Amino acid sequence: MAITAFPIQKAQQLGPVLRALRKQQGLTQDQLAEQLGITRQAVSALERKPEAATFERLMRVWAILNVEVSLNPRNDSTSNPSEEAW
């Protein structure tokens, strides 16, 4: 299987990516919910509005979906955080 990168720049982009990754793994919302110990409705809400989820929950979802998360600096100069932020 080819590795595909999904650059996420806005929170709204995460939901469709999560849904696509779940389907790529052949999982239904019910199956993912069972593995997470939550309801199908909670998985649906997670896919609709992932920005409301805790980072811990997102990490669990990514682990189940066999996804590695990588944070990369942007290449454009307008979005670089100042050194003081670090």
N, CA, C and O atoms as CSV, one atom per row, in Angstrom:
chain,resi,resn,atom,element,x,y,z
A,1,MET,N,N,0.842,-1.172,0.000
A,1,MET,CA,C,0.000,0.000,0.000
A,1,MET,C,C,0.889,1.237,0.000
A,1,MET,O,O,1.861,1.305,0.752
A,2,ALA,N,N,0.563,2.206,-0.831
A,2,ALA,CA,C,1.332,3.439,-0.907
A,2,ALA,C,C,1.069,4.307,0.314
A,2,ALA,O,O,-0.044,4.354,0.837
A,3,ILE,N,N,2.105,4.982,0.748
A,3,ILE,CA,C,1.974,5.897,1.879
A,3,ILE,C,C,1.547,7.244,1.335
A,3,ILE,O,O,2.162,7.773,0.409
A,4,THR,N,N,0.501,7.794,1.905
A,4,THR,CA,C,-0.013,9.078,1.485
A,4,THR,C,C,0.083,10.053,2.636
A,4,THR,O,O,-0.307,9.733,3.759
A,5,ALA,N,N,0.596,11.235,2.368
A,5,ALA,CA,C,0.654,12.283,3.383
A,5,ALA,C,C,-0.613,13.123,3.282
A,5,ALA,O,O,-1.096,13.404,2.185
A,6,PHE,N,N,-1.139,13.517,4.416
A,6,PHE,CA,C,-2.326,14.357,4.470
A,6,PHE,C,C,-1.986,15.627,5.245
A,6,PHE,O,O,-2.196,15.677,6.457
A,7,PRO,N,N,-1.467,16.650,4.573
A,7,PRO,CA,C,-1.159,17.881,5.302
A,7,PRO,C,C,-2.448,18.532,5.805
A,7,PRO,O,O,-3.365,18.804,5.031
A,8,ILE,N,N,-2.496,18.772,7.088
A,8,ILE,CA,C,-3.659,19.395,7.717
A,8,ILE,C,C,-3.250,20.794,8.147
A,8,ILE,O,O,-2.336,20.954,8.956
A,9,GLN,N,N,-3.916,21.803,7.614
A,9,GLN,CA,C,-3.599,23.177,7.974
A,9,GLN,C,C,-4.729,23.849,8.735
A,9,GLN,O,O,-4.518,24.890,9.359
A,10,LYS,N,N,-5.915,23.277,8.695
A,10,LYS,CA,C,-7.073,23.816,9.404
A,10,LYS,C,C,-7.803,22.667,10.080
A,10,LYS,O,O,-7.838,21.552,9.558
A,11,ALA,N,N,-8.381,22.939,11.235
A,11,ALA,CA,C,-9.085,21.903,11.993
A,11,ALA,C,C,-10.197,21.254,11.170
A,11,ALA,O,O,-10.463,20.061,11.315
A,12,GLN,N,N,-10.838,22.028,10.316
A,12,GLN,CA,C,-11.948,21.504,9.517
A,12,GLN,C,C,-11.494,20.425,8.537
A,12,GLN,O,O,-12.318,19.637,8.073
A,13,GLN,N,N,-10.225,20.374,8.219
A,13,GLN,CA,C,-9.714,19.372,7.277
A,13,GLN,C,C,-9.545,18.006,7.927
A,13,GLN,O,O,-9.488,16.992,7.231
A,14,LEU,N,N,-9.464,17.970,9.242
A,14,LEU,CA,C,-9.163,16.722,9.939
A,14,LEU,C,C,-10.302,15.707,9.860
A,14,LEU,O,O,-10.044,14.514,9.699
A,15,GLY,N,N,-11.542,16.148,9.969
A,15,GLY,CA,C,-12.684,15.230,9.952
A,15,GLY,C,C,-12.745,14.355,8.712
A,15,GLY,O,O,-12.815,13.131,8.828
A,16,PRO,N,N,-12.720,14.960,7.515
A,16,PRO,CA,C,-12.751,14.142,6.301
A,16,PRO,C,C,-11.556,13.193,6.187
A,16,PRO,O,O,-11.685,12.089,5.658
A,17,VAL,N,N,-10.401,13.621,6.683
A,17,VAL,CA,C,-9.221,12.756,6.640
A,17,VAL,C,C,-9.410,11.572,7.583
A,17,VAL,O,O,-9.092,10.437,7.226
A,18,LEU,N,N,-9.927,11.831,8.787
A,18,LEU,CA,C,-10.187,10.737,9.730
A,18,LEU,C,C,-11.169,9.732,9.137
A,18,LEU,O,O,-10.965,8.523,9.239
A,19,ARG,N,N,-12.228,10.236,8.519
A,19,ARG,CA,C,-13.234,9.364,7.906
A,19,ARG,C,C,-12.596,8.516,6.803
A,19,ARG,O,O,-12.826,7.309,6.728
A,20,ALA,N,N,-11.797,9.155,5.952
A,20,ALA,CA,C,-11.146,8.430,4.854
A,20,ALA,C,C,-10.182,7.373,5.382
A,20,ALA,O,O,-10.124,6.267,4.846
A,21,LEU,N,N,-9.425,7.703,6.428
A,21,LEU,CA,C,-8.490,6.735,7.003
A,21,LEU,C,C,-9.230,5.557,7.627
A,21,LEU,O,O,-8.802,4.410,7.499
A,22,ARG,N,N,-10.346,5.845,8.305
A,22,ARG,CA,C,-11.149,4.766,8.901
A,22,ARG,C,C,-11.650,3.825,7.811
A,22,ARG,O,O,-11.557,2.605,7.941
A,23,LYS,N,N,-12.179,4.400,6.741
A,23,LYS,CA,C,-12.698,3.581,5.649
A,23,LYS,C,C,-11.578,2.821,4.948
A,23,LYS,O,O,-11.771,1.681,4.525
A,24,GLN,N,N,-10.418,3.440,4.822
A,24,GLN,CA,C,-9.270,2.780,4.202
A,24,GLN,C,C,-8.866,1.543,5.001
A,24,GLN,O,O,-8.403,0.556,4.429
A,25,GLN,N,N,-9.041,1.595,6.316
A,25,GLN,CA,C,-8.736,0.447,7.175
A,25,GLN,C,C,-9.877,-0.570,7.177
A,25,GLN,O,O,-9.763,-1.628,7.796
A,26,GLY,N,N,-10.980,-0.254,6.485
A,26,GLY,CA,C,-12.111,-1.170,6.416
A,26,GLY,C,C,-12.940,-1.202,7.685
A,26,GLY,O,O,-13.605,-2.198,7.968
A,27,LEU,N,N,-12.906,-0.119,8.453
A,27,LEU,CA,C,-13.651,-0.066,9.714
A,27,LEU,C,C,-14.924,0.751,9.562
A,27,LEU,O,O,-14.938,1.784,8.893
A,28,THR,N,N,-15.985,0.278,10.185
A,28,THR,CA,C,-17.205,1.068,10.285
A,28,THR,C,C,-17.080,1.971,11.512
A,28,THR,O,O,-16.179,1.797,12.333
A,29,GLN,N,N,-17.985,2.926,11.625
A,29,GLN,CA,C,-18.004,3.763,12.827
A,29,GLN,C,C,-18.253,2.904,14.059
A,29,GLN,O,O,-17.670,3.156,15.114
A,30,ASP,N,N,-19.102,1.900,13.942
A,30,ASP,CA,C,-19.378,1.005,15.072
A,30,ASP,C,C,-18.121,0.261,15.510
A,30,ASP,O,O,-17.851,0.141,16.705
A,31,GLN,N,N,-17.357,-0.236,14.549
A,31,GLN,CA,C,-16.138,-0.985,14.881
A,31,GLN,C,C,-15.089,-0.088,15.532
A,31,GLN,O,O,-14.438,-0.490,16.497
A,32,LEU,N,N,-14.925,1.119,15.010
A,32,LEU,CA,C,-13.971,2.050,15.609
A,32,LEU,C,C,-14.430,2.440,17.008
A,32,LEU,O,O,-13.620,2.528,17.931
A,33,ALA,N,N,-15.720,2.670,17.161
A,33,ALA,CA,C,-16.265,3.023,18.472
A,33,ALA,C,C,-15.991,1.925,19.490
A,33,ALA,O,O,-15.613,2.205,20.627
A,34,GLU,N,N,-16.181,0.683,19.083
A,34,GLU,CA,C,-15.939,-0.445,19.987
A,34,GLU,C,C,-14.478,-0.479,20.433
A,34,GLU,O,O,-14.190,-0.698,21.609
A,35,GLN,N,N,-13.569,-0.263,19.506
A,35,GLN,CA,C,-12.144,-0.272,19.855
A,35,GLN,C,C,-11.763,0.898,20.759
A,35,GLN,O,O,-10.849,0.787,21.576
A,36,LEU,N,N,-12.469,2.020,20.609
A,36,LEU,CA,C,-12.187,3.196,21.431
A,36,LEU,C,C,-12.928,3.161,22.769
A,36,LEU,O,O,-12.582,3.891,23.697
A,37,GLY,N,N,-13.950,2.305,22.859
A,37,GLY,CA,C,-14.759,2.261,24.071
A,37,GLY,C,C,-15.727,3.430,24.167
A,37,GLY,O,O,-16.039,3.906,25.259
A,38,ILE,N,N,-16.202,3.889,23.004
A,38,ILE,CA,C,-17.163,4.990,22.955
A,38,ILE,C,C,-18.327,4.571,22.059
A,38,ILE,O,O,-18.319,3.472,21.506
A,39,THR,N,N,-19.317,5.434,21.915
A,39,THR,CA,C,-20.475,5.121,21.080
A,39,THR,C,C,-20.201,5.470,19.619
A,39,THR,O,O,-19.282,6.227,19.303
A,40,ARG,N,N,-21.015,4.903,18.743
A,40,ARG,CA,C,-20.927,5.246,17.323
A,40,ARG,C,C,-21.214,6.727,17.127
A,40,ARG,O,O,-20.609,7.380,16.276
A,41,GLN,N,N,-22.145,7.254,17.926
A,41,GLN,CA,C,-22.479,8.671,17.827
A,41,GLN,C,C,-21.269,9.544,18.158
A,41,GLN,O,O,-21.077,10.601,17.557
A,42,ALA,N,N,-20.459,9.099,19.113
A,42,ALA,CA,C,-19.251,9.855,19.472
A,42,ALA,C,C,-18.234,9.823,18.332
A,42,ALA,O,O,-17.548,10.815,18.086
A,43,VAL,N,N,-18.135,8.697,17.640
A,43,VAL,CA,C,-17.238,8.614,16.477
A,43,VAL,C,C,-17.749,9.531,15.375
A,43,VAL,O,O,-16.966,10.234,14.736
A,44,SER,N,N,-19.049,9.528,15.153
A,44,SER,CA,C,-19.637,10.409,14.153
A,44,SER,C,C,-19.343,11.870,14.486
A,44,SER,O,O,-18.975,12.650,13.607
A,45,ALA,N,N,-19.504,12.235,15.749
A,45,ALA,CA,C,-19.215,13.608,16.183
A,45,ALA,C,C,-17.736,13.931,15.997
A,45,ALA,O,O,-17.377,15.046,15.620
A,46,LEU,N,N,-16.889,12.956,16.263
A,46,LEU,CA,C,-15.443,13.137,16.097
A,46,LEU,C,C,-15.101,13.416,14.635
A,46,LEU,O,O,-14.244,14.251,14.345
A,47,GLU,N,N,-15.758,12.728,13.729
A,47,GLU,CA,C,-15.503,12.939,12.305
A,47,GLU,C,C,-16.109,14.246,11.805
A,47,GLU,O,O,-15.592,14.852,10.867
A,48,ARG,N,N,-17.199,14.679,12.424
A,48,ARG,CA,C,-17.832,15.938,12.026
A,48,ARG,C,C,-17.120,17.152,12.607
A,48,ARG,O,O,-16.994,18.180,11.942
A,49,LYS,N,N,-16.653,17.033,13.851
A,49,LYS,CA,C,-16.053,18.179,14.546
A,49,LYS,C,C,-14.861,17.708,15.382
A,49,LYS,O,O,-14.929,17.711,16.611
A,50,PRO,N,N,-13.774,17.305,14.728
A,50,PRO,CA,C,-12.628,16.755,15.456
A,50,PRO,C,C,-11.952,17.763,16.377
A,50,PRO,O,O,-11.277,17.374,17.330
A,51,GLU,N,N,-12.126,19.049,16.104
A,51,GLU,CA,C,-11.496,20.053,16.957
A,51,GLU,C,C,-12.063,20.046,18.373
A,51,GLU,O,O,-11.455,20.612,19.281
A,52,ALA,N,N,-13.214,19.417,18.574
A,52,ALA,CA,C,-13.803,19.318,19.910
A,52,ALA,C,C,-13.235,18.134,20.701
A,52,ALA,O,O,-13.461,18.030,21.907
A,53,ALA,N,N,-12.510,17.257,20.038
A,53,ALA,CA,C,-11.946,16.070,20.700
A,53,ALA,C,C,-10.680,16.437,21.462
A,53,ALA,O,O,-9.992,17.403,21.134
A,54,THR,N,N,-10.393,15.649,22.477
A,54,THR,CA,C,-9.133,15.845,23.189
A,54,THR,C,C,-7.997,15.311,22.329
A,54,THR,O,O,-8.197,14.447,21.475
A,55,PHE,N,N,-6.815,15.834,22.566
A,55,PHE,CA,C,-5.649,15.350,21.827
A,55,PHE,C,C,-5.409,13.881,22.144
A,55,PHE,O,O,-5.009,13.110,21.272
A,56,GLU,N,N,-5.653,13.496,23.388
A,56,GLU,CA,C,-5.486,12.091,23.791
A,56,GLU,C,C,-6.403,11.179,22.978
A,56,GLU,O,O,-5.980,10.118,22.518
A,57,ARG,N,N,-7.653,11.592,22.805
A,57,ARG,CA,C,-8.583,10.775,22.019
A,57,ARG,C,C,-8.119,10.682,20.574
A,57,ARG,O,O,-8.155,9.605,19.978
A,58,LEU,N,N,-7.683,11.802,20.005
A,58,LEU,CA,C,-7.183,11.774,18.631
A,58,LEU,C,C,-5.979,10.850,18.509
A,58,LEU,O,O,-5.851,10.129,17.519
A,59,MET,N,N,-5.101,10.862,19.496
A,59,MET,CA,C,-3.940,9.971,19.474
A,59,MET,C,C,-4.383,8.508,19.490
A,59,MET,O,O,-3.789,7.674,18.807
A,60,ARG,N,N,-5.414,8.194,20.260
A,60,ARG,CA,C,-5.933,6.818,20.302
A,60,ARG,C,C,-6.514,6.421,18.945
A,60,ARG,O,O,-6.296,5.307,18.467
A,61,VAL,N,N,-7.258,7.346,18.331
A,61,VAL,CA,C,-7.837,7.074,17.010
A,61,VAL,C,C,-6.723,6.812,16.006
A,61,VAL,O,O,-6.779,5.840,15.253
A,62,TRP,N,N,-5.713,7.674,15.992
A,62,TRP,CA,C,-4.612,7.505,15.047
A,62,TRP,C,C,-3.893,6.179,15.270
A,62,TRP,O,O,-3.483,5.527,14.310
A,63,ALA,N,N,-3.740,5.780,16.519
A,63,ALA,CA,C,-3.078,4.503,16.808
A,63,ALA,C,C,-3.892,3.341,16.241
A,63,ALA,O,O,-3.335,2.428,15.630
A,64,ILE,N,N,-5.204,3.375,16.443
A,64,ILE,CA,C,-6.071,2.313,15.922
A,64,ILE,C,C,-6.026,2.283,14.394
A,64,ILE,O,O,-6.044,1.214,13.784
A,65,LEU,N,N,-5.969,3.465,13.787
A,65,LEU,CA,C,-5.943,3.553,12.328
A,65,LEU,C,C,-4.539,3.360,11.756
A,65,LEU,O,O,-4.330,3.465,10.548
A,66,ASN,N,N,-3.583,3.076,12.640
A,66,ASN,CA,C,-2.197,2.844,12.230
A,66,ASN,C,C,-1.623,4.049,11.484
A,66,ASN,O,O,-1.004,3.919,10.429
A,67,VAL,N,N,-1.853,5.227,12.072
A,67,VAL,CA,C,-1.408,6.483,11.478
A,67,VAL,C,C,-0.348,7.115,12.371
A,67,VAL,O,O,-0.503,7.190,13.590
A,68,GLU,N,N,0.715,7.560,11.748
A,68,GLU,CA,C,1.749,8.307,12.460
A,68,GLU,C,C,1.524,9.788,12.203
A,68,GLU,O,O,1.334,10.203,11.059
A,69,VAL,N,N,1.545,10.578,13.257
A,69,VAL,CA,C,1.351,12.020,13.135
A,69,VAL,C,C,2.715,12.693,13.179
A,69,VAL,O,O,3.550,12.381,14.027
A,70,SER,N,N,2.921,13.605,12.267
A,70,SER,CA,C,4.194,14.317,12.178
A,70,SER,C,C,3.919,15.811,12.085
A,70,SER,O,O,3.103,16.248,11.274
A,71,LEU,N,N,4.594,16.586,12.907
A,71,LEU,CA,C,4.468,18.039,12.854
A,71,LEU,C,C,5.671,18.584,12.103
A,71,LEU,O,O,6.818,18.317,12.462
A,72,ASN,N,N,5.396,19.344,11.066
A,72,ASN,CA,C,6.465,19.872,10.227
A,72,ASN,C,C,6.341,21.384,10.113
A,72,ASN,O,O,5.232,21.905,9.996
A,73,PRO,N,N,7.462,22.095,10.146
A,73,PRO,CA,C,7.392,23.542,9.963
A,73,PRO,C,C,6.966,23.867,8.537
A,73,PRO,O,O,7.300,23.157,7.588
A,74,ARG,N,N,6.224,24.954,8.416
A,74,ARG,CA,C,5.834,25.409,7.085
A,74,ARG,C,C,7.030,26.048,6.408
A,74,ARG,O,O,7.970,26.491,7.068
A,75,ASN,N,N,6.987,26.092,5.104
A,75,ASN,CA,C,8.085,26.675,4.346
A,75,ASN,C,C,7.914,28.160,4.081
A,75,ASN,O,O,8.880,28.831,3.717
A,76,ASP,N,N,6.701,28.693,4.255
A,76,ASP,CA,C,6.521,30.115,3.968
A,76,ASP,C,C,6.886,30.959,5.191
A,76,ASP,O,O,6.708,30.524,6.329
A,77,SER,N,N,7.388,32.143,4.952
A,77,SER,CA,C,7.888,32.991,6.034
A,77,SER,C,C,6.778,33.687,6.804
A,77,SER,O,O,7.036,34.194,7.896
A,78,THR,N,N,5.554,33.736,6.288
A,78,THR,CA,C,4.483,34.459,6.966
A,78,THR,C,C,3.895,33.695,8.133
A,78,THR,O,O,3.219,34.292,8.971
A,79,SER,N,N,4.126,32.403,8.217
A,79,SER,CA,C,3.490,31.619,9.267
A,79,SER,C,C,4.467,31.081,10.300
A,79,SER,O,O,4.069,30.295,11.160
A,80,ASN,N,N,5.730,31.480,10.243
A,80,ASN,CA,C,6.706,30.968,11.197
A,80,ASN,C,C,6.487,31.585,12.569
A,80,ASN,O,O,6.428,32.809,12.693
A,81,PRO,N,N,6.366,30.756,13.601
A,81,PRO,CA,C,6.215,31.310,14.943
A,81,PRO,C,C,7.519,31.959,15.376
A,81,PRO,O,O,8.601,31.583,14.926
A,82,SER,N,N,7.394,32.929,16.248
A,82,SER,CA,C,8.605,33.579,16.746
A,82,SER,C,C,9.341,32.631,17.676
A,82,SER,O,O,8.748,31.706,18.231
A,83,GLU,N,N,10.623,32.862,17.840
A,83,GLU,CA,C,11.412,32.021,18.736
A,83,GLU,C,C,10.923,32.152,20.167
A,83,GLU,O,O,11.091,31.233,20.968
A,84,GLU,N,N,10.320,33.285,20.494
A,84,GLU,CA,C,9.833,33.502,21.856
A,84,GLU,C,C,8.706,32.538,22.210
A,84,GLU,O,O,8.502,32.229,23.384
A,85,ALA,N,N,7.976,32.063,21.210
A,85,ALA,CA,C,6.875,31.135,21.468
A,85,ALA,C,C,7.386,29.783,21.924
A,85,ALA,O,O,6.645,29.031,22.557
A,86,TRP,N,N,8.616,29.459,21.625
A,86,TRP,CA,C,9.184,28.174,21.982
A,86,TRP,C,C,9.897,28.294,23.278
A,86,TRP,O,O,10.456,27.313,23.768
